[in-house]
Every structure is written in C-alpha cells, then in structure tokens.
Amino acid sequence: MQPLRLATMLAALTLLGTACAGTTDTSADGATPTPSPTATATAAETAATNGQVEIVDFKFQPPTLEVTAGTTVTWTNQDIFGHTVTSGTGPDTRTDDFHGVLGEQSENMGKGLTFSHTFDTPGTYAYYCVYHPNMQAEIVVS
C-alpha cells in the first residue's frame, strides 16, 4: 500500500509543479506581448493619482508630487518619530498655505497618523517638517 500512496503523491506533485510553472502568453506570431503602459504605472504616478505622500526614513516620498487642482493630498507618517507637514521651506519661511490644524502646519503626526489638505489653486507649495527642517518637499498643482 505504501508504494501506491507514494506514486499518487508524486503524480500529484508533478501536476502541481506543471500548473505552477505557468506559460508565457504569446501572440499568433510567437512574440511575447509587451505590457501596456497602464499596466506598468510608476509609484510616482500612483501617488499623484491618489494624492498620497509617505513619510519614510526622514523623507517625504515622493519629494515632488504633481496633482491637479481640487486634489486632496494625504500625508502618512511611517516613521517611528513624530513629524509635521509645515508650509514653507524652513522655520524662517513659514507660510499659511495649508490652513491646517495650527494655521500653517499639521499637528505632530506620530507613526501611522495622517494629515490631509485639498489644493484648489494651481502653484507650487513647498513644505517641510518643523522638527526636522532638512526634510523638505513640494506639491505642484496644475
């Protein structure tokens, strides 16, 4: 009975291996098709479409986000340290572009917290982290 069980298991594994190996789609002429541009969207394009900025390793990602007017951008802090989204390029250049919780910046955002702002007017909006002024980025609204 053992040899039959072993043979059945080997047959099943062979079938499973064949199914998992998959095949490559080819066109009628045998060429492998190229993925369409929509299937290969970049992370930056995805971020722009969704209006998403991640804070990772003391950096805003992407450093420049291009969106259309009316887009709501949401920043998410993935770092273990607190950060802010503060309009301007540093402590001496703060502006009131974001009209956030504190007038020109987000509250202190701990890990996993978010801040959102809707950009209605075209222009370039620089921002930084008030705790880490070297963390700088921008939103470009068209």
N, C-alpha and C positions, 0 to 999 in steps of 0.2 A: 504494500500500500504506500510506503514511503516513496519509491521511485515514481509512482503515478502523481503523487502530490508535488514532488519536485519538478516533474515535467510540466505540470499545469502552471506552477508558479513561474517557470522560465518562459513559457509561452505567453503568459500574461505580461511579464516584464518586457518581452520583445515587442509585443503590441503597444504597450505604453511608451516605450522608447521611440518607436516609429511615429506614434501620434505626437509626441512632444517635440520631435525633431523638426516638424513642420516642413513646409515647402516654400519656395520663393515664387511669388507671383511673377509671371512673365507675360508679355503681350504676345500676340499671334506670331510676331516675327522672332520671338525668343528673347527679346531685350527685357531687362529688368526696368520696370517703370520708375520714374523719378517722383519723389513725394511732391505734392502740390505745395505752393508757398504757404497756404493757410495751415497745412499740417505741421509746418516747421516754424511756428511763431516763436520769436525770441522772448526771453524773460522780460526784456525792456518793453516789448510790445504788449505783453500780457499785463505788466504793471500799469502801462498807460491806459489800457482799456479798462482796467479795474480801478485805476486811481489809487494804487497801493504803494506804500513806501515801508520797507522793513528797516528797523534799526538793529544791526548785527555787527558785533566786534567793533563798537565805537564808530560806526559808519552808517550814513543814510544810504540805502540801496533801493533804487538807483540814485546816483548823485545828481542827475538831472532827469526830471520826469516831465515829459511833454504831454499836455492834456488839452482838450477843447474847453471853451468857456462853458460853465454850468456843471463841470465835473466836480464831484466830491472826492477829495483825496483823504485817505485814511492812513495814518502812520501807526505802526505796531512795534512796540519795543520787545525785541527778542533777547536783549542783553540782561544780565543779572543786576546791572547797575541802573539807577534812575537816569532818565534823560528828559529833555523838553524839546518842543518844536517852537522856536522863537524866531519871529520875523526879523530880518536884518542879517548882517554878516559878522556881528560881534557885539560885545557889550556897549560900545560907543555908537553903534549904528542901528539900534532897535527902532523898528517902525511899528505902525499899528495896522499892518496889512491883514493879519489873520483874524482880528476881533475874536480871539479865543477866550477862554475862561478868565484869564488875567488881563485881557485887553490886547496883548500882543504876543502871547505865548500860551502853550498848553500848560496844564498842571504838571507836576512831577509825575512822569509815567514810569511806574515800576514794570518789571517783567510781565509781558502779556497784556499790558494796558494799551489803549489806543487813544488817538486824538484825530478828529476829522474836521475838515474845513472845505466849504464849497467855493471854488474860484469862478466868479461870474465875469470878471473883467480881464481882457487879454493883457498880457505883460509878463515880465519875469519877476518872480518872487523868491528872493534869497532867504534862507533860514539857517539856523544853527542851534546847537544845544547850549543853554546858558551855563550848565555845569562843566561842559567840555567844549569851549569855543572853537577848537580846531575841527570839530565836527560841523562841516558846512555842506550845504547842497542848495538846489533851486528847483522851483516849479516854473515851467514855461507854459503859459496859457495862450492858445491861439483862437 
